[in-house]
């Protein structure tokens, strides 16, 4: 086989996008996709629903925050938050700074600037209950009747209804 004719395997565009987006995001905001994706874990359930990191500004003389060992000065995180929650967040800023630096693995941020504005969250789309006939429901109830935990039984019933409805929609079933 000729080495010239060998091609690299095709890569999906979705595999390439994080690299492109990450570079553009880092240049524009000083942040990484990992920070945005991991914000819920960093901020925790008490702060994540109404906050969103916007950008990190670095001191003028420090444009490359990637090398903390070289003595780079920490930056300032600009954090969007719902206006009526700002006071609540203000009291927790030292804790958030500590969590952020734990995420980065070095002292990347030394302060947080709150920007009061609405933080839009995507509404949770509620799916309608999958329709199954009475015979299928009776069979499902028979399978689930021995489950003692009410929450588990309801979760399994939702899953079962979805599986039965999907099998019915599939051609040849």
trRosetta pair geometry for C-beta under 8 A, 3 or more apart (Angstrom, degrees):
i j d omega theta_ij theta_ji phi_ij phi_ji
1 5 7.1 -117 178 65 83 113
1 6 7.0 75 145 -62 117 101
2 5 4.5 71 80 7 104 108
2 6 7.5 -162 98 -21 58 79
3 6 5.8 -43 -160 11 41 117
8 11 7.9 -21 133 -25 111 96
11 15 5.1 -105 176 71 102 131
11 16 6.0 105 118 -48 123 102
12 15 4.8 98 66 -1 82 101
12 16 7.5 -160 99 -2 48 86
13 16 5.5 -59 -152 39 43 110
13 17 6.3 57 151 -40 72 99
14 17 5.8 -39 -144 14 33 119
15 18 7.7 -52 -175 19 31 99
16 19 6.0 -62 -170 37 51 111
16 20 6.3 40 144 -15 81 111
17 20 5.6 -62 -144 42 38 107
17 21 5.6 29 163 -14 75 112
18 21 5.8 -59 -135 46 29 106
18 22 5.6 33 164 -26 66 112
18 33 6.0 -117 -150 47 89 165
19 22 5.9 -54 -139 35 22 112
19 23 6.6 21 160 -16 59 106
20 23 6.2 -59 -154 35 27 108
20 24 6.5 18 155 -11 64 111
21 24 5.8 -61 -146 42 32 108
21 25 5.8 31 158 -20 69 112
21 33 6.0 66 110 -69 110 130
22 25 5.8 -55 -140 39 26 111
22 26 6.1 28 159 -21 63 108
22 32 5.9 15 -150 -151 96 78
22 33 4.9 -78 -92 -6 87 111
23 26 5.9 -55 -145 35 27 110
23 27 6.4 24 157 -18 62 108
24 27 5.9 -58 -149 37 29 110
24 28 6.1 15 159 -8 66 114
25 28 6.1 -64 -140 45 27 102
25 29 5.6 -33 -178 34 68 111
25 31 6.0 -63 152 79 104 79
25 32 6.7 110 101 -131 122 26
25 33 6.1 118 45 -57 159 74
25 36 7.8 -89 -168 -11 152 135
26 29 7.3 -72 -113 58 14 71
26 30 6.7 37 -162 -127 52 18
26 31 6.8 -132 -100 70 52 31
26 32 6.0 18 -79 -86 98 65
28 55 7.6 -101 126 -113 71 119
29 54 6.9 -140 -145 145 122 52
29 55 3.8 -126 -155 -115 84 88
29 56 6.8 77 149 22 74 65
30 55 5.7 82 37 -177 98 82
30 56 3.9 -119 106 71 119 84
30 57 6.4 167 8 -83 159 26
30 58 5.9 178 -133 -21 142 99
30 65 6.8 66 -165 7 100 138
30 75 6.4 -166 156 -168 146 169
31 35 4.8 -102 -170 57 104 142
31 36 6.6 92 139 -40 132 93
31 53 6.2 139 -110 129 155 126
31 55 6.3 -132 -16 -132 110 44
31 56 5.4 124 -65 2 80 103
32 35 5.1 110 59 -2 73 96
32 36 7.6 -145 100 4 47 85
33 36 5.7 -59 -153 42 42 108
33 37 5.8 37 153 -17 74 111
34 37 5.8 -57 -138 44 28 108
34 38 5.7 8 166 -1 66 118
35 38 6.3 -68 -136 50 21 96
35 39 6.6 52 155 -66 59 84
35 42 7.5 -2 -155 -17 66 157
35 53 6.1 -60 142 68 114 158
35 103 7.1 103 -112 133 76 141
36 39 5.8 -19 -155 -27 31 116
36 53 6.5 -129 -92 60 69 109
38 41 4.9 -52 -171 44 79 113
38 42 5.6 79 129 -26 90 102
38 103 6.5 156 113 -146 138 130
39 42 5.5 -58 -141 40 34 110
39 43 5.7 14 169 -3 73 113
39 48 6.1 137 130 -128 86 99
39 51 7.7 -147 172 101 121 91
39 52 7.0 41 168 -131 165 53
39 53 6.0 -152 -106 3 127 105
40 43 6.5 -58 -130 48 22 96
40 44 7.8 116 172 -64 50 5
40 45 7.7 32 -173 -80 87 55
40 48 4.3 74 -123 -152 60 157
41 44 7.6 22 -176 -73 24 46
42 48 7.9 123 65 -84 66 106
42 96 7.8 68 147 -152 94 75
42 99 5.1 132 -171 141 74 115
42 100 6.2 59 -172 -86 130 58
42 103 5.2 -18 -103 -59 116 145
43 46 7.8 -137 148 67 80 63
43 47 4.0 -117 174 87 104 107
43 48 4.1 144 83 -68 121 76
43 51 5.8 -174 -138 68 155 127
43 96 6.7 9 -116 -123 71 103
43 99 7.2 144 -83 106 31 152
44 47 5.8 63 63 27 82 92
44 48 6.3 -169 75 -19 29 103
44 99 7.6 -107 -23 -120 102 163
45 48 6.2 -48 -110 32 26 112
45 49 7.3 30 -167 -23 56 102
46 92 7.8 -176 110 -105 122 169
47 50 7.2 -95 -169 55 45 77
47 51 5.1 -8 163 12 88 134
47 89 6.3 100 -131 -111 110 95
47 92 6.6 -143 -74 99 133 150
47 96 6.9 -118 132 -89 175 117
48 51 6.4 -82 -120 51 23 91
49 121 6.8 -23 -162 -66 69 153
50 81 6.0 58 133 -157 87 74
50 82 4.3 -57 -171 5 115 116
50 85 4.9 79 118 26 146 165
50 119 5.4 141 -163 46 47 134
51 79 5.6 -6 -166 176 110 108
51 80 6.7 150 -158 83 54 57
51 81 4.7 -15 -102 -97 81 87
51 82 7.9 -96 -67 3 53 74
51 85 7.8 -119 -57 106 86 135
51 89 6.5 127 -78 -111 129 143
51 119 6.3 -119 -95 -78 11 165
52 79 7.3 152 73 -162 35 64
52 80 4.7 -15 62 61 89 108
52 81 7.8 174 21 -74 63 48
52 119 4.9 158 -5 -140 112 116
53 56 7.6 -4 -179 -49 118 84
53 77 5.9 -59 -135 -169 104 112
53 78 7.4 103 -165 76 62 56
53 79 5.8 -40 -103 -107 55 72
53 80 7.7 175 -104 18 5 80
54 78 4.4 -56 63 100 111 102
54 79 6.8 -174 6 -99 89 18
54 80 5.2 95 -49 -27 112 99
54 115 6.3 -5 -2 33 150 144
55 77 7.8 174 94 -150 36 50
55 78 5.0 13 55 39 75 117
56 65 7.4 -39 119 -5 133 168
56 75 4.5 76 169 115 100 143
56 76 6.9 159 -157 76 62 37
56 77 5.3 -29 -100 -97 82 62
56 78 7.3 -161 -83 10 30 76
56 108 7.5 -21 -159 151 155 104
56 109 6.6 -101 -132 -90 119 105
57 75 5.7 173 83 -168 38 106
57 76 5.2 -13 57 57 91 92
57 78 6.8 59 -12 -29 99 107
58 62 5.0 -113 162 96 113 92
58 63 6.4 144 88 -110 136 29
58 65 5.3 -142 -97 -58 138 113
58 72 7.7 -34 -156 178 123 112
58 73 7.3 129 -169 80 81 88
58 75 4.3 -60 -91 -93 61 115
59 62 4.7 55 64 27 92 105
59 73 4.6 14 11 76 137 136
59 75 7.2 -140 -14 -100 65 66
60 63 7.9 -5 -178 -60 34 84
61 73 7.7 65 72 14 94 127
62 65 6.6 72 147 -80 106 70
62 72 4.9 122 -154 -153 130 86
62 73 4.9 -166 -11 37 156 89
62 75 7.8 -141 96 -70 122 88
64 67 6.3 19 126 18 107 97
64 72 7.0 -115 90 -101 65 139
65 68 7.6 20 175 -71 66 74
65 72 5.5 158 -129 150 51 151
65 75 6.1 -42 -97 -26 145 123
65 108 6.1 76 169 -145 125 91
67 70 4.3 34 124 7 115 117
67 72 6.2 121 80 -22 65 126
68 72 5.7 -91 -114 43 43 105
68 104 7.9 118 -52 140 140 115
68 105 7.9 -165 15 99 149 80
68 106 3.5 -144 1 145 178 159
68 107 6.7 134 -150 47 129 64
68 108 7.0 -83 -84 -76 122 71
69 106 7.9 -101 -46 -116 61 153
74 101 8.0 -30 -125 -95 134 112
74 107 4.9 -73 -74 142 125 89
74 108 5.9 111 -134 144 86 16
74 109 5.5 134 180 -130 110 6
74 110 3.8 114 91 -25 137 98
74 111 8.0 122 116 6 116 67
75 108 6.5 -21 29 161 95 68
75 109 5.7 -44 71 -103 72 64
75 110 7.5 148 59 16 23 78
76 109 6.8 102 -114 -149 20 85
76 110 7.2 -49 -82 58 65 72
76 111 5.0 -19 -119 76 90 91
76 112 7.0 162 -168 -100 72 22
76 113 5.6 45 161 -14 117 106
77 97 8.0 -173 20 -102 124 72
77 100 6.5 -121 -37 -124 152 165
77 109 4.9 4 -26 -136 105 142
77 111 7.6 -164 29 101 72 44
77 112 4.8 -22 68 -114 99 78
77 113 7.2 -175 89 26 47 69
78 112 7.9 154 -93 -164 17 63
78 113 5.1 -24 -108 69 65 104
78 115 5.6 34 178 -22 94 123
79 89 7.5 -154 115 165 135 145
79 96 7.7 9 -77 151 164 154
79 112 5.2 5 -2 -173 126 111
79 113 6.9 158 21 75 75 47
79 114 5.7 -37 73 -107 94 54
79 115 6.6 171 80 20 38 82
80 115 4.9 -41 -97 76 60 103
80 116 8.0 128 -155 -112 59 10
80 117 5.5 -51 -152 56 103 98
80 119 5.4 141 122 -88 107 97
81 85 5.6 -117 166 83 109 103
81 86 5.6 135 97 -89 126 69
81 89 5.3 -89 -134 -1 165 163
81 114 5.5 -40 24 -153 122 101
81 115 7.2 132 18 66 69 52
81 116 6.3 -40 73 -106 78 55
81 117 7.8 100 59 41 34 53
81 119 6.5 -25 -132 -35 26 126
82 85 4.6 62 72 16 95 112
82 86 7.6 -137 91 -41 49 72
82 116 7.5 13 148 -153 19 73
82 117 7.9 -70 -106 93 34 27
82 118 6.2 30 -111 -123 77 46
82 119 5.6 -87 -50 14 79 97
83 86 5.9 -26 -160 -21 38 115
83 116 4.1 69 -101 -176 77 115
83 117 7.1 56 -50 -66 90 17
83 118 7.8 -36 -8 -64 92 56
85 88 4.9 -56 -168 43 68 120
85 89 5.8 65 136 -22 87 104
86 89 5.8 -60 -147 40 32 107
86 90 6.1 44 153 -34 67 103
86 114 5.4 115 -142 159 100 151
86 116 5.3 -36 -67 -92 137 110
87 90 5.3 -43 -145 22 33 120
87 91 7.2 32 158 -18 60 98
88 91 6.6 -61 -167 29 29 107
88 92 7.2 3 148 0 61 113
89 92 5.7 -75 -154 48 40 102
89 93 6.9 71 149 -61 72 77
89 96 7.7 17 -169 -30 88 147
89 114 6.3 132 97 -104 128 131
90 93 6.1 -19 -159 -25 35 113
90 114 6.8 -61 -79 -27 81 151
92 95 4.8 -53 -171 44 77 118
92 96 5.8 80 130 -26 88 99
93 96 5.5 -56 -143 38 35 111
93 97 6.3 38 158 -22 68 102
93 111 7.6 14 168 -155 125 60
93 112 5.1 -152 -146 47 103 120
94 97 5.7 -50 -147 33 33 113
94 98 6.5 34 153 -19 64 105
95 98 5.7 -55 -152 36 32 113
95 99 6.4 31 151 -18 65 106
96 99 5.6 -53 -146 37 34 111
96 100 6.2 37 154 -22 66 104
96 112 6.0 6 95 -35 127 157
97 100 5.7 -53 -148 35 30 113
97 101 6.4 24 157 -14 64 107
97 109 5.7 -138 -140 107 79 102
97 110 6.7 41 -157 -157 132 23
97 111 6.8 -17 -97 -96 133 23
97 112 6.2 -137 -69 -25 90 105
98 101 6.0 -57 -146 39 28 106
98 102 6.4 32 152 -20 63 107
99 102 5.5 -54 -149 36 31 115
99 103 6.5 37 150 -23 64 103
100 103 5.5 -53 -154 31 33 114
100 104 6.5 20 154 -9 67 106
100 108 6.7 -112 140 67 99 105
100 109 4.8 -15 114 40 141 134
101 104 5.7 -54 -142 44 36 105
101 105 7.9 -129 168 31 56 12
101 106 6.8 -91 -163 104 85 24
101 107 5.2 -2 -134 -110 129 47
101 108 5.9 177 -110 27 67 77
101 109 6.2 -134 -63 46 83 79
102 105 7.5 35 -176 -75 28 37
104 107 8.0 175 82 -50 128 2
104 108 3.9 -27 108 -9 176 137
104 109 7.5 138 -4 -2 146 89
107 110 6.6 36 174 -72 105 87
109 112 7.0 43 164 -68 128 77
129 158 8.0 -99 -128 -124 81 81
129 161 6.7 -27 -175 141 81 155
130 161 4.6 158 62 144 108 96
130 162 5.2 150 -10 -93 148 48
130 164 7.3 149 120 70 133 84
130 165 3.4 -120 179 -17 129 158
130 166 7.7 -52 -135 -32 153 70
131 165 6.5 103 56 -110 49 121
132 136 4.1 -104 168 92 115 132
132 137 5.5 147 97 -56 109 80
132 140 7.3 70 99 -12 158 140
132 161 5.7 -134 -10 -142 127 79
132 164 5.0 30 -106 107 136 132
132 165 5.8 -108 -67 -66 89 83
132 168 7.5 167 -115 -16 78 147
133 136 5.2 92 56 13 71 103
133 137 7.0 -134 102 -5 35 92
134 137 5.6 -56 -145 38 32 112
134 138 6.2 35 155 -23 66 105
135 138 5.7 -51 -146 33 30 112
135 139 6.5 30 154 -17 63 105
136 139 5.7 -53 -149 36 33 112
136 140 6.3 33 152 -19 65 107
136 164 5.2 131 -178 -178 132 147
137 140 5.6 -55 -147 38 32 112
137 141 6.2 34 154 -20 66 105
138 141 5.7 -52 -146 36 30 112
138 142 6.5 35 152 -23 62 104
139 142 5.7 -53 -153 32 31 115
139 143 6.7 29 151 -18 63 103
140 143 5.8 -54 -152 34 34 110
140 144 6.3 13 157 -4 67 114
140 157 6.5 99 153 -134 121 75
140 160 4.8 139 -141 136 119 140
140 161 6.9 48 -138 -68 169 67
140 164 6.8 -81 -66 -34 126 148
141 144 6.0 -69 -141 49 30 100
141 145 6.2 53 157 -56 67 94
142 145 5.9 -29 -144 -7 28 118
143 160 7.3 165 74 -121 135 152
144 147 5.2 -41 -169 14 69 121
144 153 5.3 111 177 -151 114 92
144 156 5.8 165 -113 100 116 122
144 157 5.8 14 -89 -73 171 88
144 160 7.2 -118 -51 -6 124 158
147 152 5.7 -135 179 101 124 106
147 153 4.2 157 99 -86 127 94
147 156 6.5 175 -67 36 171 147
148 153 7.9 -169 65 -43 13 119
149 152 3.9 55 90 18 115 115
149 153 6.4 169 87 -17 58 85
150 153 5.8 -57 -146 35 28 111
150 154 6.4 25 158 -17 65 105
151 154 5.9 -56 -149 36 30 108
151 155 6.4 29 154 -17 65 107
152 155 5.7 -56 -148 38 32 111
152 156 6.2 27 156 -15 67 109
153 156 5.8 -57 -145 41 29 108
153 157 6.2 34 153 -24 64 106
154 157 5.5 -51 -146 34 31 114
154 158 6.6 34 154 -19 64 101
155 158 5.9 -52 -152 33 32 110
155 159 6.5 27 152 -14 64 107
156 159 5.6 -54 -146 41 35 111
156 160 6.0 38 154 -22 67 108
157 160 5.6 -54 -143 38 30 113
157 161 6.3 33 157 -21 65 104
158 161 5.9 -53 -148 34 28 110
158 162 6.5 27 153 -17 62 107
159 162 5.7 -59 -153 37 32 112
159 163 6.4 29 153 -19 67 106
160 163 5.7 -54 -145 36 32 109
160 164 6.2 29 158 -16 67 107
161 164 5.9 -56 -145 39 29 109
161 165 6.1 26 158 -16 65 110
162 165 5.9 -57 -142 40 27 108
162 166 6.1 27 158 -19 64 110
163 166 5.8 -58 -146 38 28 111
163 167 6.3 28 156 -20 64 106
164 167 5.9 -55 -148 35 29 110
164 168 6.5 29 153 -20 63 107
165 168 5.7 -56 -150 34 32 113
165 169 6.6 28 153 -18 65 105
166 169 5.8 -56 -149 35 33 108
166 170 6.5 40 152 -30 65 103
167 170 5.7 -49 -150 23 34 116
167 173 5.0 -169 171 -178 74 156
168 173 6.4 -131 -105 95 22 128
170 173 4.6 71 79 -18 96 130
